[in-house]
Each structure stands twice: as structure tokens, then as C-alpha cells.
Amino acid sequence: MALVIVIDLIIIFWLCRVSLTSGVEAALPAASLMLVLVPIESSIPLGLFELTTQRLIIGLLLILYFSRSGIAGRQIRLPMPLKALILLHVCWCLLSTANSVVPLMSLKKAASIIVEYYALYFVYWRAISKTETIHKILFAIVVAMIVCSVFGAFEAYGASNVLTFFPKASHHFSTMEMERETRVQSTFDHPILFGAALAMAIVITLYLVTMVEKSWQVTLLWFGLMLMFLNIYKTSSRGPWLDVMLGCFLLAIFSRHKMRKNILIIAALAVVATVIRPGIWGTVKGIYDNSFDMNTSTGTSYEYRYALQHAVTNKLLQSPTRAIWGYGLESFYDLQIVDDFLGSPHLFLSCDSSWAELMLETGFVGLCIIISILLKPAWRALRDYQMLPAPDRYLSLMLLVNLLVFYFQMYSVGMYSWGQNGYVLWILIAITFAYPLCREEEAELANSQRQGLTADLESAPEAS
């Protein structure tokens, strides 16, 4: 508990100092760093809920934002993107909570998760006014994942997990998922969560390494990239491996030559590593083969996702009203769903799919609402990639790829409202909507400066 208090006090002092001297926007990179780096276990129990470090950061950003007068004018004049859909989703979650089978748990989750994400999105959307800030936020996220990778590297080679220094928290784990050993997780609650965050950080790093100009930043990013690849291998998680391959493939196809060249270099290094260390290829092949072997935990966990989706759908279809608004947030673990799995009845104790969890807890209507919310920023990023000139368009491409990677990974783990991953998602969503406006304002400013310079040059002879 003492460590948590020290961390919280450092964060309060850091964010307040930066915000009061340079504005809330300048504090966003530091906030992003800590939101990703600090584990969810960093919390102080306060009766009905726990004050996690992430909740402290978001609450502090809100207070600092509303207490400062230096707010970017364009975000106030323009309606906030997703506003109508967010309000609709909040109302629908309240309706689902009112009819929940576990009303208290549903109310706590609605308050602690939905409000957190949407409050985070609100502050970042309102505060970001410069592309420079966006790059600093992205760099801070990568630095956080590099530090996590350092912890993960020590963990992979025999050191204790960093979570042992924090108060122990209980989670809904599946026993079959915990059977695999030697899987690193760093400051995250599960190896898959860590792997998913690494996959997103790798995509961000591949973008940043083509944008930064200082040699120390390039060196740090390349070092971090190699370290992150080591850690994602050590998570032994198929989903994050596929995330990395999907992300690198999309970047290689649609990015510029420099980024494509870096991806090919990394691919070549991966091939060399498997040749020098045949055990790497043996591990990867073994996990792939076991995925189709029902006598292994890896194989059963692969089939479990399909059976879970079928079980959740059947449970919803048992009641027309539940199919509409679901059983309430955080209700999955109390429903004790029994359905067919591998040819026999099975009690589903782990919801290893965010999509299935959202569908069960808020019904088919709630699922459609959240899908609409999550697809809109992806569509915005796609449009910006198509409309913006190079190299500006590649930031939108990176955002689009990361959103797709996150949505893909949601199928195999309940990561939307678990761990640090959700905070990363909503930071990226806020950046997605803020970025085109930043570019527009910066283009207008540059144009006005050029016009002013031209006017000064034309008036210079007259003055002389």
C-alpha cells in the first residue's frame, strides 16, 4: 500500500506542476505514460470501489481541465465526435443495469468503466490542439511499453513479476488459460493483455521511428522495438502474434518506403533469429500444432472461443427481453452458463471475448451501439488516410491499423474493460478525431504566416 501511495503522490505532483505551468495539454504525455505503465493493482480500497491510479489520473485531469481557462477554442465551438452515440450507450447501459441480474455490480462497472473511458476521451479530445502533442503522447505510450518490456525481460529469465510489489487483486481467470507456464505479463493482469498492448506499441513505434529526428530517440525506439519483440514472443500468446503480423502487413502495404523498409529489416532479423536459435521456431510451431490438438490446453482454449460465442448467443435467445438489453454489466460470471463444449456440457467460467461479453451484458442492441462507437473512429482514420497528403496521412494509417488490431484482439480476450489496454484505445480514439483538426489549424496558420511574409516583402520597397 505504501508503494501505491508514493506513486499516486508523485503523479499528483507531476501532473499538477506541468499543468499549472504549461497547461493541461502539456500534461497529457505524462498522464499517458502512467496510464499505461502503472498496473491496475495500484489501487487504494475505498469501501464500495477502489481508487486505482488510472482513476486518480483521469479525475485529476478533469479537475485541472475545468480549473484552467486556457482551453483550445476550436474544440468548444465544434461538437464532440461520438457525443450522441456515447450518450445513447450510457443510457442503454443504465437501462441494462436497471434490469440487471446483479444490479450493484452493474452499477459499479457502469460508473467505473464507462465513465472512465468517456471522461478520458473528453479530456484528450478537448485538450489536444497540436500535432506535436500527439507525437509526444504516442512517444510516452511507447516509452511506457519499453519499461514494461524491461520488466518482462527480467521476468522471462527468472526474476519476480513486478506485480508482486502491489496489493494482490482477484480476477476472473480461466483455469485452462493459466496452465501454460513461462508466460510473461509485466505490469499487465494477463500475458494476452500484455501481448496485445505490445502489438499496438510496435505499430506506434514503427511509425515514430520514421518521424523522430533526434538520434537518441531513434536509438531508444529501435532498442525498444527489439525488446518488445522479445517480450511478445515470451508471452506465448497466439492472438498478439497475429496482431503483430496483421499490423506489420497493413503498414507494409499502405505505408511509405521508409516504414516498409524497416518492417522488412525486422522480418529478416526474425528469420535470422529462428535460424540461429532453432528453439524459437520449435516453440512457435509447437503452439501452432497444439492449437488443433484437443488433448492440450492450447487446443482447448482455441476451440473455447467458438464454443463461448455459441453459448452466449444461446443464453440471450432464451429470453426476448434479455436479447434486447442483456443481463447487465459484469453479469457473465454470475450466470453460470452451461453449454456444449467438445461434445459434452461445460460450465463457462471465463469470458475470453470482449464481443461476447458486451453482447451478453447489454444485449444485441447494446452490442450494435458499441460497434457503431468503435467503428466510427476507424472510418474517420481511413478517410483521413485517403484525404491527407504524405507524410501526414501515415499517422492516420497507424491509428487505423491499431484500432483494427484492438478490435481483432477483442475476439479472443475480454480486454475492452480490463487492464490498461482500454485506456490506450480511448487515447487513440481521441487522437483520431483531434488530429485532422490540428492539421487544418496548423495549415491555416502556416498559410497566414506565408501571406503575412509576402505582404511584408511587397511593402518593403515602398517603405524604403
C-alpha positions as CSV (number, residue, x, y, z in Angstrom):
1,M,0.0,0.0,0.0
2,A,2.9,2.4,0.7
3,L,4.2,2.0,-2.8
4,V,0.8,2.8,-4.2
5,I,0.6,6.0,-2.1
6,V,4.0,7.1,-3.2
7,I,3.2,6.5,-6.9
8,D,0.0,8.5,-6.5
9,L,1.7,11.4,-4.8
10,I,4.4,11.5,-7.5
11,I,1.7,11.6,-10.2
12,I,-0.3,14.3,-8.5
13,F,2.7,16.5,-8.1
14,W,3.9,15.8,-11.6
15,L,0.6,16.4,-13.4
16,C,-0.3,19.5,-11.3
17,R,3.1,21.1,-11.8
18,V,3.1,20.6,-15.6
19,S,-0.5,21.6,-16.0
20,L,-0.2,24.8,-13.9
21,T,3.0,25.9,-15.6
22,S,2.3,24.8,-19.2
23,G,-1.3,23.9,-19.5
24,V,-3.3,20.7,-19.4
25,E,-2.3,19.8,-22.9
26,A,1.4,19.6,-21.8
27,A,0.4,17.2,-19.0
28,L,-1.2,14.6,-21.4
29,P,2.1,12.8,-22.3
30,A,2.9,12.3,-18.7
31,A,-0.6,11.1,-18.0
32,S,-0.4,8.7,-20.9
33,L,2.9,7.3,-19.7
34,M,1.5,6.5,-16.2
35,L,-1.9,5.2,-17.5
36,V,-0.1,2.5,-19.4
37,L,2.9,1.8,-17.1
38,V,1.2,1.5,-13.7
39,P,-0.7,-1.7,-13.1
40,I,-4.4,-1.8,-12.2
41,E,-3.3,-3.4,-8.9
42,S,-2.0,0.0,-7.9
43,S,-5.2,0.9,-6.0
44,I,-6.5,2.0,-2.6
45,P,-9.7,0.4,-1.4
46,L,-12.4,3.0,-0.5
47,G,-15.4,0.9,0.5
48,L,-17.7,0.4,-2.5
49,F,-15.0,1.0,-5.0
50,E,-11.2,1.1,-5.4
51,L,-9.2,4.3,-6.3
52,T,-6.9,2.9,-8.9
53,T,-4.0,5.1,-10.1
54,Q,-5.7,5.3,-13.5
55,R,-8.9,6.7,-11.9
56,L,-6.8,9.2,-10.0
57,I,-5.1,10.4,-13.2
58,I,-8.4,10.8,-15.1
59,G,-10.1,12.6,-12.2
60,L,-7.1,14.9,-11.8
61,L,-7.1,15.7,-15.5
62,L,-10.8,16.6,-15.3
63,I,-10.2,18.9,-12.3
64,L,-7.2,20.5,-14.0
65,Y,-9.0,20.9,-17.3
66,F,-12.0,22.6,-15.8
67,S,-9.9,24.8,-13.4
68,R,-7.8,26.2,-16.3
69,S,-9.0,28.9,-18.6
70,G,-6.6,28.2,-21.5
71,I,-8.9,25.8,-23.4
72,A,-8.5,25.4,-27.1
73,G,-11.3,27.3,-28.7
74,R,-11.9,25.1,-31.7
75,Q,-13.0,22.1,-29.6
76,I,-15.5,24.2,-27.8
77,R,-17.0,25.6,-31.0
78,L,-17.2,22.2,-32.6
79,P,-19.5,19.3,-31.4
80,M,-17.5,16.5,-29.8
81,P,-17.4,13.5,-32.1
82,L,-19.3,10.4,-30.8
83,K,-21.3,12.6,-28.4
84,A,-24.7,11.3,-29.5
85,L,-23.6,7.6,-29.6
86,I,-21.8,7.9,-26.2
87,L,-25.0,9.4,-24.6
88,L,-27.0,6.6,-26.2
89,H,-24.6,4.0,-24.9
90,V,-24.7,5.4,-21.4
91,C,-28.5,5.4,-21.4
92,W,-28.6,1.9,-22.7
93,C,-26.2,0.7,-20.1
94,L,-28.3,2.3,-17.4
95,L,-31.4,0.5,-18.8
96,S,-29.5,-2.7,-18.8
97,T,-28.3,-2.0,-15.2
98,A,-31.9,-1.3,-14.1
99,N,-32.8,-4.8,-15.3
100,S,-29.6,-6.5,-14.3
101,V,-29.3,-9.8,-12.5
102,V,-26.5,-8.2,-10.5
103,P,-27.6,-4.6,-10.2
104,L,-24.9,-3.4,-7.7
105,M,-22.1,-4.9,-9.8
106,S,-23.6,-3.5,-13.0
107,L,-23.9,0.0,-11.4
108,K,-20.3,-0.1,-10.2
109,K,-19.0,-1.2,-13.6
110,A,-21.1,1.4,-15.4
111,A,-19.6,4.1,-13.2
112,S,-16.0,2.8,-13.1
113,I,-15.5,1.8,-16.7
114,I,-17.9,3.7,-19.0
115,V,-17.4,7.0,-17.2
116,E,-13.6,6.5,-17.0
117,Y,-13.3,5.8,-20.7
118,Y,-15.6,8.6,-21.9
119,A,-14.1,11.1,-19.4
120,L,-10.6,10.2,-20.7
121,Y,-11.8,10.7,-24.3
122,F,-13.4,14.0,-23.4
123,V,-10.3,15.5,-21.8
124,Y,-7.9,14.4,-24.5
125,W,-10.2,15.5,-27.3
126,R,-10.7,18.9,-25.8
127,A,-7.1,19.5,-24.7
128,I,-5.1,18.3,-27.8
129,S,-4.5,21.2,-30.2
130,K,-1.2,20.4,-31.8
131,T,0.3,17.6,-33.8
132,E,3.4,17.9,-31.6
133,T,1.3,16.9,-28.6
134,I,0.1,13.9,-30.4
135,H,3.6,12.7,-31.2
136,K,4.6,13.3,-27.5
137,I,1.6,11.2,-26.3
138,L,2.5,8.4,-28.7
139,F,6.1,8.5,-27.6
140,A,5.1,8.4,-24.0
141,I,3.0,5.3,-24.6
142,V,5.9,3.6,-26.4
143,V,8.3,4.6,-23.5
144,A,5.8,3.0,-21.0
145,M,5.8,-0.2,-23.0
146,I,9.6,-0.2,-23.3
147,V,9.8,0.0,-19.5
148,C,7.2,-2.8,-19.2
149,S,9.3,-4.8,-21.6
150,V,12.3,-4.3,-19.4
151,F,10.3,-5.8,-16.5
152,G,9.1,-8.5,-18.8
153,A,12.6,-9.4,-19.9
154,F,13.8,-9.8,-16.3
155,E,10.6,-11.9,-15.6
156,A,11.3,-14.1,-18.6
157,Y,14.7,-15.0,-17.3
158,G,13.9,-15.8,-13.7
159,A,13.1,-12.5,-11.9
160,S,9.9,-12.0,-10.0
161,N,7.0,-10.3,-11.6
162,V,6.6,-6.6,-10.8
163,L,3.0,-7.2,-9.7
164,T,4.3,-8.9,-6.5
165,F,5.1,-5.5,-5.2
166,F,1.5,-4.3,-5.4
167,P,-1.6,-5.4,-3.5
168,K,-3.0,-8.7,-4.8
169,A,-6.2,-8.4,-6.8
170,S,-8.6,-11.1,-7.7
171,H,-9.6,-11.6,-11.4
172,H,-11.8,-13.9,-13.4
173,F,-9.3,-16.3,-14.9
174,S,-9.9,-19.4,-16.8
175,T,-8.0,-22.4,-15.5
176,M,-7.2,-23.6,-19.0
177,E,-5.5,-20.3,-19.7
178,M,-3.3,-20.5,-16.7
179,E,-2.0,-24.0,-17.4
180,R,0.7,-22.7,-19.8
181,E,3.8,-21.7,-18.0
182,T,6.7,-19.3,-18.5
183,R,4.4,-16.6,-20.0
184,V,5.5,-13.0,-19.1
185,Q,2.9,-10.4,-18.3
186,S,4.9,-7.5,-16.8
187,T,2.6,-4.9,-15.2
188,F,-0.5,-6.3,-17.0
189,D,-3.0,-8.7,-15.5
190,H,-2.6,-11.4,-18.1
191,P,0.0,-12.3,-20.8
192,I,-2.5,-11.8,-23.6
193,L,-3.3,-8.3,-22.3
194,F,0.5,-7.6,-22.3
195,G,0.9,-9.1,-25.7
196,A,-2.0,-7.1,-27.2
197,A,-0.5,-3.8,-25.8
198,L,2.9,-4.8,-27.2
199,A,1.3,-5.3,-30.6
200,M,-0.2,-1.8,-30.6
201,A,3.1,-0.3,-29.2
202,I,5.1,-2.0,-32.0
203,V,2.8,-0.4,-34.6
204,I,3.2,3.0,-33.0
205,T,7.0,2.6,-32.8
206,L,7.3,1.7,-36.5
207,Y,5.5,5.0,-37.2
208,L,7.5,7.1,-34.8
209,V,10.9,5.8,-35.8
210,T,10.3,7.3,-39.3
211,M,9.3,10.7,-37.7
212,V,11.7,11.5,-34.9
213,E,14.8,13.4,-35.7
214,K,17.0,13.2,-32.6
215,S,19.5,10.4,-32.6
216,W,18.8,9.4,-29.0
217,Q,15.1,9.0,-29.9
218,V,15.9,6.8,-32.9
219,T,18.2,4.6,-30.7
220,L,15.7,4.3,-27.9
221,L,12.9,3.3,-30.3
222,W,15.0,0.7,-32.1
223,F,16.1,-0.7,-28.8
224,G,12.6,-0.7,-27.5
225,L,11.3,-2.4,-30.7
226,M,13.7,-5.3,-30.3
227,L,12.8,-5.6,-26.6
228,M,9.1,-5.6,-27.4
229,F,9.5,-8.3,-30.0
230,L,11.4,-10.4,-27.4
231,N,8.5,-9.9,-24.9
232,I,5.7,-10.6,-27.3
233,Y,7.5,-13.9,-28.1
234,K,7.7,-14.7,-24.4
235,T,4.0,-14.1,-23.8
236,S,3.4,-17.3,-25.9
237,S,0.1,-15.8,-27.0
238,R,-1.2,-16.6,-30.5
239,G,-3.6,-13.6,-30.6
240,P,-0.9,-10.9,-30.1
241,W,1.4,-12.7,-32.5
242,L,-1.3,-12.5,-35.1
243,D,-1.9,-8.8,-34.1
244,V,1.8,-8.0,-34.9
245,M,1.7,-9.8,-38.2
246,L,-1.6,-8.1,-39.2
247,G,-0.3,-4.7,-38.1
248,C,3.1,-5.1,-39.9
249,F,1.4,-6.4,-43.0
250,L,-1.0,-3.4,-43.3
251,L,1.8,-0.9,-42.6
252,A,4.0,-2.6,-45.2
253,I,1.2,-2.5,-47.8
254,F,-0.1,1.0,-47.3
255,S,2.9,3.0,-45.8
256,R,5.8,4.8,-47.4
257,H,9.1,3.3,-48.4
258,K,11.0,4.0,-45.2
259,M,8.5,2.3,-42.9
260,R,8.2,-0.6,-45.4
261,K,12.0,-0.9,-45.4
262,N,12.1,-1.1,-41.6
263,I,9.4,-3.8,-41.5
264,L,11.4,-5.9,-44.0
265,I,14.5,-5.4,-41.8
266,I,12.6,-6.7,-38.8
267,A,11.3,-9.6,-40.8
268,A,14.8,-10.5,-41.9
269,L,16.1,-10.3,-38.3
270,A,13.2,-12.6,-37.2
271,V,14.2,-15.2,-39.8
272,V,17.9,-15.0,-38.8
273,A,16.8,-15.4,-35.1
274,T,14.9,-18.6,-35.9
275,V,18.0,-20.0,-37.8
276,I,20.5,-19.1,-35.1
277,R,18.1,-20.3,-32.3
278,P,16.0,-23.3,-33.7
279,G,14.2,-23.5,-30.4
280,I,12.3,-20.3,-31.3
281,W,10.8,-21.9,-34.4
282,G,10.2,-25.1,-32.4
283,T,8.2,-23.1,-29.8
284,V,6.1,-21.3,-32.4
285,K,5.4,-24.4,-34.4
286,G,4.6,-26.3,-31.2
287,I,2.0,-23.7,-30.2
288,Y,0.5,-23.7,-33.7
289,D,0.3,-27.5,-33.8
290,N,-1.2,-27.7,-30.3
291,S,-3.9,-25.2,-31.3
292,F,-5.5,-28.0,-33.2
293,D,-4.8,-30.7,-30.7
294,M,-7.8,-31.1,-28.3
295,N,-5.6,-33.0,-25.8
296,T,-3.7,-29.9,-25.0
297,S,-4.7,-26.7,-23.1
298,T,-3.7,-24.7,-26.1
299,G,-6.0,-26.6,-28.4
300,T,-9.0,-26.5,-26.0
301,S,-8.5,-22.7,-25.5
302,Y,-8.6,-22.3,-29.2
303,E,-11.9,-24.1,-29.5
304,Y,-13.2,-22.4,-26.3
305,R,-13.7,-19.1,-28.1
306,Y,-16.1,-20.6,-30.7
307,A,-18.0,-22.5,-28.1
308,L,-18.2,-19.4,-25.9
309,Q,-19.8,-17.4,-28.7
310,H,-22.3,-20.1,-29.3
311,A,-23.1,-20.4,-25.5
312,V,-23.6,-16.7,-25.1
313,T,-25.9,-16.5,-28.1
314,N,-28.0,-19.4,-26.9
315,K,-28.3,-17.8,-23.4
316,L,-29.5,-14.5,-24.9
317,L,-32.0,-16.2,-27.2
318,Q,-33.6,-17.9,-24.2
319,S,-35.4,-14.6,-23.4
320,P,-36.6,-12.0,-25.9
321,T,-36.2,-9.2,-23.4
322,R,-32.7,-10.3,-22.4
323,A,-31.8,-10.5,-26.1
324,I,-32.7,-6.8,-26.3
325,W,-30.9,-5.3,-23.2
326,G,-28.9,-8.2,-21.9
327,Y,-28.3,-9.4,-18.3
328,G,-26.5,-6.3,-17.1
329,L,-22.8,-5.3,-16.9
330,E,-20.5,-7.7,-15.1
331,S,-23.2,-10.4,-15.1
332,F,-21.4,-13.1,-17.1
333,Y,-19.7,-14.7,-14.1
334,D,-22.9,-15.0,-12.1
335,L,-25.0,-16.5,-14.9
336,Q,-23.2,-19.9,-14.7
337,I,-23.7,-20.6,-18.4
338,V,-23.7,-24.2,-19.3
339,D,-23.5,-25.3,-23.0
340,D,-21.9,-27.8,-25.2
341,F,-18.1,-27.8,-25.4
342,L,-16.1,-30.6,-27.1
343,G,-19.2,-32.8,-27.2
344,S,-20.2,-32.5,-23.5
345,P,-21.9,-30.0,-21.2
346,H,-19.5,-27.4,-19.9
347,L,-19.7,-24.6,-17.3
348,F,-18.2,-21.4,-18.9
349,L,-16.3,-19.6,-16.2
350,S,-14.2,-17.3,-18.3
351,C,-15.4,-14.8,-20.9
352,D,-12.5,-14.8,-23.3
353,S,-14.1,-12.5,-25.8
354,S,-15.0,-8.8,-25.3
355,W,-17.6,-9.0,-28.1
356,A,-19.4,-11.9,-26.5
357,E,-19.2,-10.2,-23.1
358,L,-20.6,-7.0,-24.4
359,M,-23.4,-8.8,-26.3
360,L,-24.4,-10.9,-23.2
361,E,-24.3,-7.9,-20.8
362,T,-26.1,-5.3,-22.9
363,G,-28.0,-7.4,-25.5
364,F,-27.9,-7.2,-29.2
365,V,-28.9,-3.6,-29.2
366,G,-26.1,-2.6,-26.8
367,L,-23.7,-4.6,-29.0
368,C,-24.8,-2.7,-32.1
369,I,-24.3,0.6,-30.2
370,I,-20.8,-0.1,-29.1
371,I,-19.9,-1.4,-32.6
372,S,-21.1,1.9,-34.0
373,I,-19.0,3.8,-31.5
374,L,-15.8,1.8,-32.2
375,L,-16.2,1.7,-36.0
376,K,-16.7,5.4,-36.4
377,P,-13.1,6.4,-35.4
378,A,-11.8,3.6,-37.7
379,W,-13.8,5.1,-40.5
380,R,-12.5,8.6,-39.6
381,A,-8.9,7.4,-39.7
382,L,-9.5,5.7,-43.1
383,R,-10.9,8.9,-44.6
384,D,-8.0,11.0,-43.2
385,Y,-5.5,8.5,-44.7
386,Q,-7.2,8.8,-48.1
387,M,-7.5,12.6,-48.0
388,L,-4.4,13.9,-46.2
389,P,-1.1,14.2,-48.2
390,A,2.0,12.3,-47.3
391,P,3.6,12.2,-44.8
392,D,0.7,13.5,-42.7
393,R,-1.5,10.6,-43.8
394,Y,0.7,8.0,-42.2
395,L,-0.3,9.0,-38.7
396,S,-3.9,8.3,-39.7
397,L,-2.8,4.9,-41.1
398,M,-1.1,4.0,-37.9
399,L,-4.2,4.9,-35.9
400,L,-6.4,2.9,-38.3
401,V,-4.1,-0.2,-38.0
402,N,-4.0,0.0,-34.2
403,L,-7.8,0.3,-34.0
404,L,-8.3,-2.7,-36.2
405,V,-5.7,-4.7,-34.2
406,F,-7.5,-3.9,-31.0
407,Y,-10.9,-4.9,-32.4
408,F,-9.4,-8.1,-33.7
409,Q,-7.9,-9.0,-30.4
410,M,-11.2,-8.3,-28.6
411,Y,-12.5,-11.6,-30.0
412,S,-10.0,-13.7,-28.0
413,V,-9.8,-11.9,-24.7
414,G,-12.0,-9.7,-22.6
415,M,-9.7,-6.7,-22.9
416,Y,-12.1,-3.9,-23.5
417,S,-12.8,-3.2,-19.9
418,W,-9.8,-5.0,-18.3
419,G,-6.3,-3.7,-17.8
420,Q,-4.5,-0.7,-19.3
421,N,-5.5,-1.7,-22.9
422,G,-8.8,0.2,-22.8
423,Y,-7.1,3.4,-21.8
424,V,-4.8,3.1,-24.8
425,L,-7.7,2.5,-27.0
426,W,-9.6,5.7,-26.0
427,I,-6.5,7.8,-26.1
428,L,-6.0,6.7,-29.7
429,I,-9.7,7.4,-30.5
430,A,-9.4,10.9,-29.1
431,I,-6.2,11.4,-31.2
432,T,-8.0,10.1,-34.3
433,F,-10.6,12.8,-34.1
434,A,-8.3,15.6,-32.9
435,Y,-5.6,15.1,-35.5
436,P,-7.3,16.3,-38.7
437,L,-8.4,19.5,-36.8
438,C,-4.8,20.0,-35.6
439,R,-3.5,19.7,-39.2
440,E,-6.2,22.0,-40.5
441,E,-5.4,24.7,-38.0
442,E,-1.6,24.3,-38.5
443,A,-2.1,24.6,-42.3
444,E,-4.2,27.7,-41.8
445,L,-1.6,29.2,-39.5
446,A,1.2,28.4,-41.9
447,N,-0.8,29.9,-44.8
448,S,-1.5,33.1,-42.9
449,Q,2.2,33.4,-42.0
450,R,3.2,33.0,-45.6
451,Q,0.6,35.6,-46.6
452,G,2.0,38.0,-44.0
453,L,5.5,37.4,-45.1
454,T,4.5,38.1,-48.7
455,A,2.8,41.3,-47.7
456,D,5.9,42.4,-45.8
457,L,8.1,41.8,-48.8
458,E,5.8,43.6,-51.1
459,S,5.6,46.6,-48.8
460,A,9.4,46.7,-48.1
461,P,10.3,48.6,-51.3
462,E,7.6,51.2,-50.7
463,A,9.0,51.7,-47.2
464,S,12.5,52.1,-48.5
